[in-house]
Amino acid sequence: MCPRQINCYYFLKKIFFILIFIIIIYNLFTTINNLLQYSNIEYDKIIEKNSNEIYNVIKSESKESYENEYLLSNEPFFTPIPGTEDIECSLYGKKKNGIVARKYGFQRKKFKDKQDETLKMSCNAIKRRHFFPTKQHLTKEEETFPLAYSVIVFKNYYQLELQLSLSYSIYNHYCFIIDSKAKKLFNKQLIKLGSCFENVYIMKKVLPFDSNGRNYANGHLECLQYLISKKWNYVFLLQNHDFPLKTNLQLIKILKIYNGASDFQMVPGYLERIDTFNDWSFTNLNIFKNYSKNYNEYGYPFWLNFVKGFSEVTLSRIDVDYMFHELNLTTLLHELDYPKHGIDEMFWSTILSDENINFPGGMPNYCTNYGKRVEYITRKSVWRTKRVCKSGLIRHGICIHGMEDFYKLNYYPHLFINKLMTEYDAGAVKCWSEILWNKRYANESNDILEEYYKGTPHVKWRKCKLSNTCSNDESLCDNDIILDDWRL
């Protein structure tokens, strides 16, 4: 019944338009909310103060990751890569079974890019697809020695999700920075992955990366600037297809032996990559924030001594803290920003080995003056030759380990392998993933070759540095124990 002195027609008309307006506003709000959740352009922001700077990561504020958690199994489970369910991995675990592995190579199983497009991407779907351990499945050692990851990524979402599950710990921190050329679907999937875990961070900033190494150092520094406010002991700087060779617990056992030493490669030569006409003095590069430290005791500026090494490195917490507190690397990065192949390989090894920069966990590059290489354990790469790369799969000059190489993976002392790729051999990836899973959850051994790691150059140098007994001894340049790939 209409109120007195009010025309019923106009009253109902006004109510109708108010209801229509409310419906429109509600639909508009829902649409905007969905766009913010999934678009790789509009991001929810987590703003965190870090060394007086503000850094943004993509992080959904959705509570979906906590909904229906009781429906998820809390017991460890292993899910084979789709299409590899029937592969009996035990057939390929020994060198003597090479004929069987070569036969498999003629009908290699692959996880194709199109399969990424059909993946269900709710948080529950992700956690049903792969097991991510909770506190009850982690050791006290893993709780007290957290690790961090900085990973440059651009493709193969499913493999990245698998890699994360194999190394995941609630105490660790995982930062991903995306190549600006990555497909939109890949961006959406990775952002969704980040929204499901409090310790997985997808950087808002994207950068153009290429095979020359462009922006690799800049990309990792974006992650490191964000991670500096987190609690961790070591951080790995990796790329898309760097697959774990060790369990989380094994990584911790190894890095405790390193005792603050960073791990990086030093290789003599390759100085043609450096522009010799440039001024590489500390003063021109503003290396130290305290400008007086850029000079030697006689008042002359130090000069940077370049050395080549892979850009995939393992940095100790003390070295990352030292870098952000003491150094200004902006000018150096700018001066190294030119289109020269492998220019990224001249950054980390150079600064970590320069005796005048003097990283606490670094090692001076005197070994290259003897013509010696100083090898590292962060990442294993097999180059070019099919004699060692038994799969015969070569990409960008590097072996893609297939089922024919599977038996060797247990013998590598390295922390990660480049490359294992589901799009080339999903069977090999499945079998190695199963071994790592069994080590974590099926009571298989997590022992490490302690004597090997104690005899690496970086550990030996760190030990003598702490005792103030270091000298430029050539014997410190070599591993005490040599593991010969050619015999595998």
KOLKOLMI-581022 format. One record per residue (C-alpha): residue in three letters; x, y, z. Coordinates in pm, whole numbers, padded with zeros to 5 digits, always signed. Each point is the difference from the previous one (the first is absolute). Layout:
ALAXYZ...
//
This chain:
MET+00000+00000+00000CYS+00145+00342-00100PRO+00071+00264+00267ARG-00257+00275+00020GLN+00031+00295-00235ILE+00254-00191-00218ASN-00089-00118-00350CYS+00033-00381-00001TYR+00130-00008-00356TYR+00288+00237+00068PHE+00079-00167+00332LEU+00028-00347-00159LYS+00195+00142-00292LYS+00254+00154+00238ILE+00034-00330+00194PHE+00051-00186-00329PHE+00281+00229-00115ILE+00170-00022+00340LEU-00002-00380-00023ILE+00137+00011-00356PHE+00277+00236+00114ILE+00094-00233+00289ILE+00017-00300-00237ILE+00220+00191-00247ILE+00237+00112+00276TYR+00022-00355+00138ASN+00078-00148-00345LEU+00254+00272-00068PHE+00173-00065+00333THR+00009-00377-00068THR+00147+00053-00348ILE+00269+00235+00127ASN+00085-00241+00282ASN+00046-00287-00248LEU+00214+00213-00228LEU+00222+00099+00290GLN+00036-00364+00095TYR+00101-00131-00341SER+00131+00281-00219ASN+00374+00029-00040ILE-00042+00376-00030GLU-00211+00083+00304TYR+00150-00147+00315ASP-00087-00008+00365LYS+00296+00149+00178ILE+00183-00112+00304ILE+00210+00294+00098GLU+00284-00071+00233LYS+00267+00235+00132ASN+00342-00137-00072SER+00321+00198+00050ASN-00197+00325-00025GLU-00136-00109-00342ILE-00350-00122-00094TYR-00025-00318-00205ASN-00316-00150-00149VAL-00075-00366-00052ILE-00310-00144-00160LYS-00205-00157+00273SER-00371-00073-00008GLU-00191+00091+00313SER-00240-00286-00069LYS-00052-00241+00287GLU-00052-00289-00239SER+00330-00159+00097TYR-00132-00052+00353GLU-00349-00116-00097ASN-00079-00370+00014GLU+00351-00081+00122TYR-00151-00281+00204LEU-00095-00170-00328LEU+00367-00028-00102SER+00202-00303+00100ASN+00270+00075+00254GLU+00177-00325-00085PRO+00281+00014-00257PHE-00097-00116-00349PHE+00184-00015-00331THR-00178+00071-00327PRO+00178-00105-00320ILE+00016+00248-00287PRO-00301-00062-00227GLY+00095-00260-00261THR+00280-00155+00209GLU-00210-00212+00235ASP+00107-00331-00156ILE+00376+00066+00003GLU+00191-00234+00233CYS+00285+00220+00117SER+00193-00291+00152LEU+00077-00121-00353TYR+00214+00307-00070GLY+00185+00052+00327LYS+00327-00171-00092LYS+00257+00052-00274LYS-00020-00366-00105ASN-00362+00060-00106GLY+00112+00239-00273ILE-00156-00209-00277VAL-00342+00026+00166ALA+00045+00377+00037ARG+00099+00041-00365LYS-00306-00196-00104TYR-00216+00236+00208GLY+00165+00291-00184PHE-00178-00098-00322GLN-00340+00057+00165ARG+00084+00270+00250LYS-00290+00131+00214LYS-00051+00376-00014PHE-00216+00252+00187LYS-00106+00242-00271ASP-00063+00373+00033LYS-00368-00050-00083GLN-00039-00214+00313ASP+00092+00306+00209GLU-00307+00173-00143THR-00240-00259+00142LEU+00127-00002+00359LYS-00251+00082+00273MET+00135+00298+00193SER-00190+00026+00327CYS+00218-00028+00310ASN-00166-00329+00087ALA+00074-00133-00350ILE+00366+00100+00032LYS+00031-00170+00340ARG-00176-00312-00127ARG+00233-00015-00300HIS+00321+00009+00207PHE+00076-00049+00369PHE+00129+00305+00187PRO+00122-00103+00347THR-00133+00159+00316LYS+00189+00039+00327GLN-00052-00359+00111HIS+00193-00129-00304LEU+00304+00225+00053THR+00297-00047+00230LYS+00128+00232+00272GLU+00306+00054-00216GLU-00221+00131-00281GLU-00177+00233+00242THR+00321+00153+00137PHE+00182+00034-00334PRO-00241+00155-00252LEU+00102+00051-00363ALA-00108+00242-00272TYR-00038-00015-00377SER+00018+00266-00270VAL-00112-00145-00332ILE-00027+00162-00345VAL-00290-00165-00185PHE-00179+00019-00334LYS-00172-00332-00088ASN-00101-00355+00100TYR-00230+00076+00295TYR-00064-00367+00088GLN+00371-00071+00037LEU+00048+00305+00224GLU-00286-00114+00223LEU+00160-00345+00020GLN+00343+00146+00082LEU-00154+00214+00273SER-00173-00300+00158LEU+00323-00203+00005SER+00197+00271+00182TYR-00286+00155+00197SER+00025+00084+00368ILE-00226+00236+00193TYR+00318+00149+00147ASN+00157+00083-00337HIS-00068+00298-00228TYR-00055-00021-00376CYS+00019+00304-00227PHE-00079-00012-00372ILE+00060+00277-00253ILE-00166-00040-00339ASP+00143+00070-00345SER-00200+00277-00165LYS-00031-00222-00311ALA-00180-00278+00189LYS-00349-00092-00113LYS-00297+00152+00178LEU-00128-00341+00114PHE+00337-00079+00159ASN-00017+00329+00193LYS-00349-00079+00126GLN+00095-00350+00108LEU+00310+00111+00186ILE-00190+00281+00171LYS-00262-00250+00109LEU+00271-00229+00136GLY+00140+00288+00204SER-00343+00075+00146CYS-00020-00351+00148PHE+00313+00019+00216GLU+00105+00269+00245ASN+00370-00054-00076VAL-00019+00005-00382TYR+00049+00346-00149ILE-00059+00104-00361MET+00170+00329-00075LYS-00221+00265-00154LYS+00285+00131-00212VAL+00071-00192-00320LEU+00323+00029-00201PRO+00109-00104-00349PHE+00248-00287+00032ASP+00185-00161-00291SER+00262-00264-00077ASN+00278+00262+00011GLY-00067+00031+00372ARG-00170+00337-00018ASN-00148+00114+00334TYR+00081-00325+00183ALA+00179+00182+00281ASN-00267+00271+00013GLY-00273-00262+00024HIS+00162-00180+00290LEU+00067+00328+00178GLU-00372+00078-00017CYS-00068-00323+00188LEU+00290+00047+00241GLN-00122+00348+00092TYR-00334-00153+00095LEU+00146-00305+00173ILE+00241+00201+00215SER-00278+00057+00255LYS-00064-00376+00033LYS+00176-00254+00217TRP+00231-00234-00192ASN+00361-00122+00005TYR+00078-00052-00369VAL-00163+00104-00327PHE+00019-00175-00338LEU+00001+00209-00320LEU-00148-00225-00268GLN-00176-00018-00335ASN-00317-00162-00132HIS+00127-00356-00059ASP+00245-00039+00289PHE-00135-00318+00158PRO+00085-00104+00359LEU+00253-00280+00040LYS-00022+00000+00379THR-00280+00000+00255ASN-00054+00302+00221LEU+00166-00180+00291GLN+00302-00096-00212LEU+00040+00361-00114ILE+00007+00111+00363LYS+00259-00261+00096ILE+00225+00110-00287LEU-00035+00373+00064LYS+00076-00042+00369ILE+00338-00133-00112TYR+00043+00317-00209ASN-00036+00198+00324GLY-00063+00341-00157ALA+00201-00052-00320SER-00180+00086-00322ASP+00025-00239-00294PHE+00100+00132-00343GLN+00213-00099-00296MET+00326+00167-00115VAL+00134-00064-00351PRO+00312+00158-00155GLY-00033+00190-00327TYR-00316+00135-00167LEU+00114+00358+00066GLU-00085+00090-00361ARG-00357+00036+00128ILE+00106+00310+00193ASP+00023+00344-00161THR+00367+00085+00062PHE-00057+00365-00091ASN-00230+00046+00298ASP+00107+00137+00336TRP-00036-00291+00244SER+00144+00181+00300PHE-00183-00024+00332THR-00034+00378+00004ASN-00167+00013-00341LEU-00227-00290+00091ASN-00073+00131+00352ILE+00045-00355+00128PHE+00003+00085+00371LYS-00267+00217+00158ASN+00277+00134+00223TYR+00188+00176-00280SER+00334-00002+00182LYS+00008-00382-00023ASN+00032+00027-00379TYR+00365+00107+00044ASN+00307-00197+00104GLU+00234+00110+00279TYR+00199+00216-00244GLY-00303+00198-00115TYR-00045-00176-00336PRO-00332-00157-00097PHE-00036-00376-00006TRP-00078-00159-00337LEU-00247-00284-00049ASN+00156-00336-00091PHE-00241-00190-00223VAL-00042-00376+00007LYS-00252-00219-00178GLY-00240-00240+00171PHE-00356-00125-00046SER-00269+00239+00123GLU-00168-00279+00199VAL+00159+00032+00344THR-00070-00070+00366LEU+00038+00302+00228SER+00041-00008+00376ARG-00208+00230+00216ILE+00309+00188+00120ASP+00097+00076-00361VAL-00345+00127-00098ASP-00013+00219+00312TYR+00349+00131-00079MET-00102+00078-00358PHE-00303+00207+00096HIS+00161+00175+00297GLU+00340+00081-00151LEU-00021+00001-00379ASN-00160+00204-00274LEU-00020-00217-00313THR-00229+00221-00210THR+00275+00153-00212LEU+00177-00332-00055LEU-00322-00163-00121HIS-00063+00293-00234GLU+00352-00022-00144LEU-00041-00374-00059ASP-00331+00051-00182TYR+00110-00053-00359PRO-00083-00274-00255LYS+00289-00239+00052HIS-00062-00373+00033GLY+00058-00126+00353ILE+00034+00346+00154ASP-00207-00123+00297GLU+00283-00243+00079MET+00236+00289+00073PHE-00195+00144+00296TRP-00038-00229+00303SER+00333-00178-00027THR+00178+00333-00047ILE-00136+00175+00306LEU+00015-00311+00222SER+00366-00062-00089ASP+00137+00356+00000GLU+00234+00018+00299ASN-00052+00375+00035ILE-00378-00038+00026ASN+00074-00277+00250PHE-00330-00182+00044PRO+00009-00185+00334GLY-00103-00327-00168GLY+00184+00062-00326MET+00326-00140-00135PRO+00267+00206-00182ASN+00058-00085-00366TYR+00375-00065+00020CYS-00057-00355-00131THR-00075+00129-00349ASN+00351+00152-00006TYR+00128-00359+00014GLY-00231-00084-00290LYS-00220-00203+00232ARG-00377-00024+00009VAL-00176+00007+00335GLU-00307-00217-00036TYR-00320+00026+00198ILE-00289-00218+00111THR-00306+00220-00057ARG-00092-00136-00342LYS+00111-00287-00222SER+00005+00061-00374VAL+00128-00244-00262TRP+00122+00181-00309ARG-00034-00095-00366THR+00153-00346-00024LYS-00233-00296-00063ARG+00262-00233+00146VAL-00100+00126+00345CYS-00357+00101-00088LYS-00139-00345-00065SER-00351+00122-00077GLY+00138+00182-00304LEU-00228+00293+00084ILE+00194+00326-00027ARG-00158+00344+00052HIS+00205+00321-00018GLY+00310-00216+00017ILE-00106-00165+00329CYS-00107-00361+00053ILE-00363-00062+00088HIS+00025-00301+00229GLY-00229-00277-00115MET-00072-00351+00122GLU+00336-00110-00147ASP+00172+00234+00250PHE-00235-00072+00289TYR+00234-00238+00186LYS+00266+00274+00022LEU-00210+00251+00192ASN+00058-00170+00335TYR+00376+00034-00040TYR+00018+00372-00070PRO+00108+00195+00312HIS-00165+00316-00134LEU-00312+00158+00146PHE-00194+00050-00325ILE+00012-00137-00355ASN-00039+00189-00325LYS-00186-00138-00183LEU-00283-00239+00083MET-00307+00097-00203THR-00347-00152-00007GLU-00056+00119-00357TYR+00297-00210-00119ASP-00010-00302+00232ALA-00276-00007+00260GLY+00094-00358+00089ALA+00346+00097+00122VAL-00147+00289+00199LYS-00259-00231+00153CYS+00257-00259+00105TRP+00237+00252+00157SER-00289+00174+00177GLU-00103-00336+00144ILE+00350-00054+00139LEU-00001+00342+00169TRP-00350-00065+00135ASN+00108-00336+00144LYS+00297+00162+00172ARG-00230+00252+00167TYR-00298-00214+00091ALA+00088-00371-00032ASN+00290-00008+00246GLU+00266-00039-00269SER+00345+00134+00077ASN+00068+00375+00002ASP+00371-00051+00054ILE+00249+00219-00186LEU+00366-00037-00104GLU+00130+00210+00288GLU+00368-00045-00087TYR-00061+00121-00354TYR-00160+00327+00113LYS+00261+00057+00271GLY+00265-00017-00273THR-00151+00258-00236PRO+00200+00322-00059HIS-00262+00231+00153VAL-00025-00202+00320LYS+00378-00026+00035TRP+00041+00375-00054ARG-00275+00083+00248LYS+00165-00221+00261CYS+00343+00160-00039LYS-00153+00349-00012LEU-00176-00052+00333SER+00327-00119+00152ASN+00199+00278-00173THR+00236-00252-00163CYS-00079+00053-00370SER+00267+00031-00269ASN-00024-00012-00378ASP+00074-00369+00008GLU-00067-00172-00332SER-00128-00311+00179LEU-00300+00198+00126CYS-00117+00043-00360ASP-00086-00368-00051ASN-00255-00238+00143ASP+00166-00252+00230ILE-00225-00273-00140ILE-00051-00018-00377LEU-00318-00158-00135ASP+00057-00082-00368ASP-00312+00035-00217TRP+00163-00199-00279ARG-00013-00315+00214LEU-00370+00025+00072
//
